Amino acid sequence: MTPHDARALDRGDPLAFAKDRFRLPAGKTYLDGNSLGALPVATAVRVGETIRHQWGDDLIASWTGHDWIEAPFRVAAKLAPIVGARDGELLIADSTSVCLFKLLTAAVRARPDRRVIVTDAANFPTDLYVIEGAASLLGCEVRRVPAGGIADAIDADVAVVTLTHVDYRSGAKYDMAAVNAAAKAAGALTLWDLSHSAGAVELDLNGSGCDLAVGCGYKYFNGGPGAPAFLFVAEELQKELHSPLQGWMGHADPFAFSASYQPADGIGQYLTGTPSVLALAALDCGLDTFSGILMSAVAAKSRALSQLFIEEVERGCGDKVELAGPREPDARGSHVSFAHPHGYAVMQALIDGGVIGDFRAPNLIRFGFAPLYNSYAEVVRAAELLTEILNSASWDQPRFHARLKVT
Ligand SMILES: *Cc1c(COP(=O)(O)O)cnc(C)c1O
């Protein structure tokens, strides 16, 4: 495809208007929104107002005057239609790692006669660490199985099956409804990490029979570095499960200052300490970038962008890289990884040329496609630069081999 053809696709793109909701650096092709989402135009003004007029002028009265206290619920309500949940099933809180710990522990304690947690052996590292820590605290066994072996690993001893919906390396996507059905049939609960899928693929947490989920605010939701995460507890489980991290913000009446804990009704009990109001204001702007946009359109563009990228890369330099994930668009999320023995240096050369993706050890160059702000022209440009770098071996320079702390 020529850059001219790609620009024609962009002119026909029903989501092209959404790019104006972001402030993107000129001259760069940003394909790392799956790691840190781009900055929305509205964020700096909104956070500035929250600081100056709310915190600065109205001080502590802002908790009620500007309804800061309800922000974790108000922002969560914007997320509900994006992930297919009902109001009251989502909460913004903590980080993904902490939310995972809370829900995993709550789930295991709700199945006291079962002592096994099933997960994917190649799950995201923080998930594996949280699972290991929670299991040792709860006296559970962790059954780590390859992706293809999940269904066979679910038996009557399993309390929870916890998986990342879209694999952070390969982009492979689980069939959420099938896993949920298998777990339900065996009496186990499911807990999904949606960090690499929410905001880029279509989700129907209710329709697919999902019990519990967590996800990230700073990837496809553009909430800013270290944005708070979200958690989901299906309505029918809310009476049965209890947050293990009891804090005053999850109390039924925090300002009664009672000496004993009484959990709030509903999802509110999963709050622990005081919510991060400035971070919530930024995440609110991140979620506003989805306003008026159907997730079916987002998912369709995600498939089209990633498919075009695979085709263009394989046509240009397919003899030098190997696709490290599913070829079938419906079987993956919104990022694409290629294996190359010197992947680190190749990615540094790409970044030097203005195409920003990332590197995942041991040998993957990874490209994320954020349907709200990435274009077909950018996809073609990225594939062209990669082809040029690989065919000329221009990546093989000392400056591209020096390892940075964050890859
Ligand atoms: C990005 C990501 C996280 C991030 O966890 P934090 O606690 O926010 O650092 C967790 N799990 C997965 C699968 C991720 O992709």
The ligand as an ORCA input file, in Angstrom:
! r2SCAN-3c Opt
* xyz 0 1
  C      -0.065     -2.916     32.361
  C      -0.525     -4.126     33.077
  C      -0.642     -4.130     34.460
  C      -0.242     -2.904     35.232
  O      -0.297     -3.064     36.585
  P      -0.020     -1.805     37.534
  O      -0.367     -2.309     38.867
  O      -0.878     -0.680     37.050
  O       1.414     -1.433     37.386
  C      -1.134     -5.262     35.076
  N      -1.467     -6.365     34.353
  C      -1.361     -6.389     32.999
  C      -1.771     -7.595     32.253
  C      -0.868     -5.281     32.335
  O      -0.758     -5.305     31.013
*
